[in-house]
Amino acid sequence: MHTRSKKKLFWVGFVTMMAWAVTATAQDKPADNMQLTEGEVKEFWPVYDQYQDELFLVRARTLKLINDFRDAYEKKMVDDVAGQLA
């Protein structure tokens, strides 16, 4: 297998793994056995849901950055692109 093919295979696998991790973790919720009172439940879950939404956006931006880096790397990274990604 050529070096270029190995690199491409690595990036495809890495990006696939990251995409899976982003979607899998975004769907997680803490266990319902925290024994919260009704008042605590009303306060906790909206804050937690907002946190999950914001965390999903961070992970989506990270995945986009990884994909942008991969695309630029395959086309030979130039200083301008490297600066934008940094």
Secondary structure per residue as TSV (DSSP state, phi and psi in degrees):
chain	resnum	aa	ss	phi	psi
A	1	M	-	360.0	134.5
A	2	H	-	-70.0	155.5
A	3	T	H	-59.4	-41.3
A	4	R	H	-63.1	-40.1
A	5	S	H	-65.9	-38.9
A	6	K	H	-63.7	-42.2
A	7	K	H	-63.6	-43.9
A	8	K	H	-64.1	-43.2
A	9	L	H	-61.9	-41.7
A	10	F	H	-59.1	-48.5
A	11	W	H	-66.9	-38.4
A	12	V	H	-62.0	-45.1
A	13	G	H	-64.3	-43.2
A	14	F	H	-64.3	-46.5
A	15	V	H	-65.9	-39.3
A	16	T	H	-61.7	-44.3
A	17	M	H	-62.5	-42.8
A	18	M	H	-65.4	-41.0
A	19	A	H	-63.0	-40.9
A	20	W	H	-64.4	-43.0
A	21	A	H	-63.8	-39.6
A	22	V	H	-63.5	-47.3
A	23	T	H	-73.5	-36.1
A	24	A	H	-67.7	-43.7
A	25	T	H	-75.6	-29.1
A	26	A	H	-66.4	-21.8
A	27	Q	T	-91.2	-9.9
A	28	D	-	-70.0	143.7
A	29	K	-	-129.4	147.5
A	30	P	-	-65.1	159.3
A	31	A	-	-60.8	146.6
A	32	D	S	-81.1	9.5
A	33	N	T	-95.9	28.7
A	34	M	T	-78.4	-6.7
A	35	Q	-	54.4	51.7
A	36	L	-	-83.6	148.9
A	37	T	-	-74.5	168.0
A	38	E	H	-59.9	-40.5
A	39	G	H	-64.4	-40.8
A	40	E	H	-66.3	-38.2
A	41	V	H	-60.5	-44.4
A	42	K	H	-64.0	-31.0
A	43	E	H	-85.8	-38.3
A	44	F	H	-71.0	-51.3
A	45	W	H	-63.5	-39.8
A	46	P	H	-62.7	-39.2
A	47	V	H	-66.7	-43.5
A	48	Y	H	-63.6	-42.3
A	49	D	H	-63.3	-39.4
A	50	Q	H	-64.3	-41.8
A	51	Y	H	-58.8	-46.5
A	52	Q	H	-62.3	-40.8
A	53	D	H	-61.8	-44.8
A	54	E	H	-68.0	-38.1
A	55	L	H	-63.9	-39.4
A	56	F	H	-60.3	-42.5
A	57	L	H	-64.0	-39.9
A	58	V	H	-62.2	-44.8
A	59	R	H	-66.7	-36.4
A	60	A	H	-65.5	-41.4
A	61	R	H	-65.1	-38.4
A	62	T	H	-63.4	-44.0
A	63	L	H	-62.8	-40.5
A	64	K	H	-62.6	-42.7
A	65	L	H	-61.8	-42.2
A	66	I	H	-62.3	-44.2
A	67	N	H	-64.4	-41.7
A	68	D	H	-62.4	-41.6
A	69	F	H	-62.7	-45.8
A	70	R	H	-58.3	-47.0
A	71	D	H	-62.6	-42.5
A	72	A	H	-69.0	-36.5
A	73	Y	H	-64.9	-40.8
A	74	E	H	-67.2	-26.2
A	75	K	T	-96.9	14.1
A	76	K	-	70.9	106.9
A	77	M	-	-59.7	130.9
A	78	V	-	-111.9	160.4
A	79	D	H	-57.0	-40.4
A	80	D	H	-62.5	-45.6
A	81	V	H	-67.4	-42.9
A	82	A	H	-59.0	-40.9
A	83	G	H	-64.0	-41.0
A	84	Q	H	-65.2	-40.5
A	85	L	H	-70.6	-32.5
A	86	A	-	-69.8	360.0
